[in-house]
Amino acid sequence: MIKGIGVDICDLRRLNHLDQLAKKILHVDEFSLYLSKGNDKAKREFVGGRFAVKEAFVKAAGYKSFKEICCLNDKNGKPYIKDEPCHVSISHENHYAVAFVVIENNDPNQ
């Protein structure tokens, strides 16, 4: 059963001071991935995508600190949120990143 859904879009052109923003919103595991990105464009897309995922997750689940939400990729590149029963999709197009999150309710009593 679906517990919540959320969607968000991020205008990558509005992301300033990338390193400061990354430190502020990224989980420690995400931040190490951010640092491995080879150029500013890749870093901007990574931060924008993660920002959109976190916004979408909060819309689906309710309040949670951005730094507590950890969006990683599995061995095939599929994004997921660590320790959360949900589905995640991230897309990038020109100056935008969009994310969609569906949270499942795994409680059989509900």
C-alpha positions as CSV (number, residue, x, y, z in Angstrom):
1,M,0.0,0.0,0.0
2,I,1.3,3.5,-0.8
3,K,1.9,5.6,2.3
4,G,2.9,8.8,0.4
5,I,4.2,10.3,-2.8
6,G,6.3,13.4,-3.5
7,V,7.7,15.2,-6.5
8,D,10.1,18.1,-6.8
9,I,11.9,20.0,-9.5
10,C,15.2,22.0,-9.0
11,D,16.5,24.7,-11.3
12,L,20.2,24.0,-11.4
13,R,21.0,27.6,-12.3
14,R,19.8,28.7,-8.9
15,L,22.4,26.6,-7.0
16,N,25.1,28.9,-5.8
17,H,28.1,28.1,-3.6
18,L,28.0,24.4,-4.4
19,D,30.5,23.2,-1.8
20,Q,28.7,25.1,1.0
21,L,25.3,23.9,-0.1
22,A,26.6,20.3,-0.4
23,K,27.9,20.4,3.1
24,K,24.6,21.8,4.4
25,I,22.2,19.3,2.7
26,L,24.1,16.1,1.9
27,H,24.4,13.0,4.1
28,V,28.0,12.1,4.8
29,D,27.8,9.1,2.3
30,E,26.4,11.4,-0.4
31,F,29.0,14.1,0.3
32,S,31.8,11.6,-0.4
33,L,30.2,10.9,-3.8
34,Y,29.8,14.6,-4.5
35,L,33.6,15.1,-3.9
36,S,34.3,12.4,-6.4
37,K,32.5,14.2,-9.2
38,G,35.0,15.4,-11.8
39,N,33.7,18.9,-12.7
40,D,31.3,21.7,-11.7
41,K,28.6,20.5,-14.1
42,A,28.6,17.0,-12.6
43,K,28.6,18.4,-9.0
44,R,25.8,20.8,-9.8
45,E,23.6,18.0,-11.3
46,F,24.4,15.7,-8.3
47,V,23.5,18.3,-5.7
48,G,20.4,19.4,-7.7
49,G,19.2,15.8,-8.0
50,R,19.8,15.1,-4.4
51,F,18.0,18.3,-3.3
52,A,15.0,17.3,-5.5
53,V,15.0,13.8,-4.0
54,K,15.1,15.2,-0.4
55,E,12.3,17.7,-1.1
56,A,10.2,14.9,-2.7
57,F,10.8,12.6,0.2
58,V,9.8,15.2,2.8
59,K,6.6,15.8,0.8
60,A,5.8,12.1,0.8
61,A,6.9,11.3,4.4
62,G,6.5,14.5,6.4
63,Y,9.4,16.4,8.0
64,K,12.8,14.9,8.1
65,S,16.2,16.7,8.2
66,F,17.8,16.8,4.7
67,K,21.1,15.4,6.2
68,E,19.2,12.4,7.5
69,I,17.9,11.5,4.1
70,C,20.6,9.5,2.2
71,C,20.0,8.9,-1.5
72,L,22.5,6.5,-3.0
73,N,22.7,4.3,-6.2
74,D,22.7,0.6,-6.4
75,K,25.2,-1.4,-8.5
76,N,23.0,-0.8,-11.6
77,G,22.8,3.0,-11.0
78,K,19.2,2.9,-9.7
79,P,18.7,5.5,-6.9
80,Y,17.3,4.5,-3.6
81,I,16.9,6.1,-0.1
82,K,19.0,4.2,2.5
83,D,16.9,2.5,5.2
84,E,13.5,3.6,3.7
85,P,10.8,1.5,2.0
86,C,10.4,3.7,-1.1
87,H,10.9,4.0,-4.8
88,V,13.0,6.9,-6.2
89,S,13.4,8.3,-9.7
90,I,15.7,11.2,-10.6
91,S,16.0,12.9,-14.1
92,H,18.1,15.7,-15.4
93,E,17.3,17.9,-18.4
94,N,19.3,20.9,-19.4
95,H,19.0,23.2,-16.3
96,Y,16.6,21.1,-14.3
97,A,16.6,18.0,-12.0
98,V,13.4,16.4,-11.1
99,A,12.7,13.6,-8.5
100,F,9.8,11.5,-7.7
101,V,9.4,9.4,-4.5
102,V,6.8,6.8,-3.6
103,I,6.9,5.5,0.0
104,E,5.4,2.1,0.7
105,N,3.7,1.2,4.0
106,N,5.1,-2.2,4.9
107,D,3.0,-2.5,8.0
108,P,0.6,-5.4,7.4
109,N,-1.8,-4.1,10.1
110,Q,-2.6,-0.9,8.1
